Amino acid sequence: MTEEHQIIKVRYEKLSAIEKMGIKSYPNDFRPQDKAKYLKEIYKDMPPEELEKREAEFSLAGRVMSKREMGKIIFSHIQDETDKIQILIAKSELPEEDFNFFKKFIDIGDIIGVKGKLIKTKTGEITILVKFLKLLTKALRPLPEKYHGLRDTELRYRMRYLDLIMNQRVREIFRMRTQIIQYIRDYFISEGFLEVETPMMHPIVGGATAKPFVTYHNALDMNLYLRIAPELYLKRLLVGGFERVFELNRNFRNEGVSSKHNPEFTMLEFYEAYATYEDLMKRTEELFYGLALEIKGTPVITYQGNEIDLTPPWKRIEFLKALTELGGIPEEILNDREKLFNFAKEKGIELNLKDPRIGKWWTKLFEELVEPKLIQPTFVIKYPVEVSPLARRNDEDPRFADRFEFYMGGKEIANAFSELNDPRDQRKRFEEQLKLREIDEEIPPEIDEDFLRALEYGMPPCAGEGIGIDRVVMIFTDSPSIREIILFPHLRKKEDL
């Protein structure tokens, strides 16, 4: 029997003994009135003698995180959702049976409720002098050892509940995630956008280039696809007369996992009638500048050792110039497939010879050679139309789209463009794209005829943008991996933990 199994056996025995004593082991009749963090903040500067004069009683509930016996007193820490706070179990302050119960039956990991007055110890630590205690939940498994903690990264992700118990930074990351999403939601509502919900299961694949997850609906007798993007449904709403809409929700892409990718992820998409991609650049600057001030109190944030200044205006660079100036690709070989292929090969970058789209090659080279260098907030503009099937053509140079991607911290954060609302051009692009499906399985396998029908009713000139919320949270929490900021990331099966 391992040490852990022996501890579990002893805890089950304690639970049985507690119940034989007529004590409820999992009651639900204690109502805490206070939180650890707020008590510590409110009373941290109060002199000990003044604190002891106060007769106010406080009640808290939390998990026992430490236990140190010193004869007739026991020091312990309990942890609620806000923080840890020290409690003092003194034989002189409690009925003897309660003191002995805590000493014998309460283990680290148990959840208890306590009531008592506040004092300060000789070291100045805010402490609850316990006058009443109650076992609320008996923990039957031990927490990780105090000093070694929970360091196995994979175990942390698989057992996030344990990770949250043991690591305060992890709890703070997810609190900040909620704050970021709330700020973004409030921003768009304050700007007159309507928050909407569109289908998560689509009858056909569309809105982006990615491999979908497939499911089957019994009653309808048809395959459905978990959405890879809400774009085409949100544009239908513009056709219907809503001029500013946004959606914050999940997308699903049946792709590999990495430090930047998870099969399901959170996206913000918003669409604005009578706006261009240039308008959205200004809006994006405004959104992120305000977000930084709200979350960090400063426009300068730190990500993986780099200071990132979100003060507008941000740098703008054309896509092809980024390839030559930052990617080091000689301008004269950009349109020479043979020389470009050899250049990529020398860099260890594999290009698909069967793909006739030079823009697809440029995009691959951009991801490898340019993207990691874009640390400060940067708009990359004027992408090739052949890799922008839903974007409006540029009036001066129709080879390129009125599109930008926003980068910071070496990551793509957002993608936006003036939307294509000419149904003739859109159909042609869908048809051209479909011809390439044999060499690119991520291209949607059929044309969304209903979307084209909607465009024929008339969609106002507009612009739309998608922002990867998970990557935003990564940057703002200085997290190197997407798995750090998703509560329950997807992992391969593992039988024994």
Steps between C-alpha positions, in 0.01 A plus 500: 500500500641838399528787747214679325275195520581465869402865560173449310426187710557694824274784383218260419541357848478850648186569299341181632594592857356850460169361377487249786532799737175633350674788322392577146801472272356697207252753647367799309383732774792739550478843337828697497456876513858614434791448259866458590642759260267778609557441873875515446474818293262680733683424825864474391593845634301487823721479813478161679370647825221686318409189304474292818259752653253444219229250587385443142480135398579380152410180322692339214508168320800359321738215434760416764840561338731466800490368856764563767446367852664671797365337815176668597480706181489409133582744220341432165424676173173472316456604138183634347450627145675828579808415708642312797456615857651369822278353769591424861343200672560552873391255768407794724258642243310187397318213669756226560318256270520752211871561555566126509282444195703748295825351625404138428262507206567813291757446226661726243255521211184486712251783463387657825291790623624721784377794704705724721655840561804646328838534666856565387780262589844616612608491136214735407293239314124546495354194671157370594483392863251217454199484730304254287599247236322248284611236254325564167676259265741216575777477237578133440806558284807693617614821335846509341784546747529864604849590380510297181147601407345403170771544241428230242363714217293225338352399837410864565299513178335160552407576861429871474294490820816401688704759311254770609520389863879505511598790274379852572645629172278258308193629681605857417543412132140383473367794697682728255360302208149573624584869546640521145191343346269720707685815393480402133130423528430829677702693242298374204167543675597859588583558133152401389573141394238231555626177657358201316518122501531308176497122443784287636400213269499582130343302215802579280856610569579867444632831624867401512747245371539219752416134552171464692369260761209296367197380695169340405147613582267201532166680467609701194693204354790720399860580578572824682833675547621677812561850382846613399382863489172692545581741216241406240214501751603839640506645150147368443399718795638808324289405199206479739547856621716482813785742434732419793521146638749295699531151637728361771499125485674175415639387167616145426774392262614143455869586495811417698570634845791728582596786729280723279219263399223311676224312311237724661573864562327828579456764233350844481357590161340835431356664189433865435298638210629806313853444633827397336797298620673832571219591740550167674872568545405809700240306694749223576754751631233659718380162632843370598624829639195519726533134592861551611406797715210308655686176570856620558461871578756581228523467120834321539477128572769233523486176306777240523761761587391755237334829584205563267367855472136511391487879472352594158582543220651160427742410225358412157687299238391353169503120472759480219726758667489294818618196300797688356593736786436266795500158335816559303351379170658675199230705329601376155417136584155560653325404175757244382360167621820302443726747680246553777467124551878462524521794741240336724678165481825660618308639799351160580150609395290255300278645224232307312615477137150401390347822630486757217429788742820698547314686774468174692879459480550857617269437796696193606828691477347789692394271786850355529724800432303812592238420764746420785663842450181702544528575872362854513138545385506500121238507225605300194288627211421418136489120486471321165140448389568131427542434876217739593189346341250703705676838490433798273752572226712813528379765257851606390650150473239222472767231553487589867222515756401778739609284790723511805626256757600631840810355669670546833722285716595302189141376459208569270231656717237618251395479137277762336393633165257710310241238411426380150134576432490444123327160462644449149861539615429291810359212295798510264742486790316210662508311169873566451567393856301178460719395204798489738343264751699202371823666612360671811254291703427793733314684222122471557365210289194684370375850427265661750216579260282651772773749588529600134121534488518731801764715326270528198243669723768759575750528784605856587867592458664393824809373676545209738764371736581187695713518816648192665403543864727221621806666350400835647483335842839337440656841436335677793581221747853443366419134429721320246245229415131508414452208740583731789197718432238237409346341807479150355723470190473191281767235559563147384337228708697375795369203696690531826559828680 
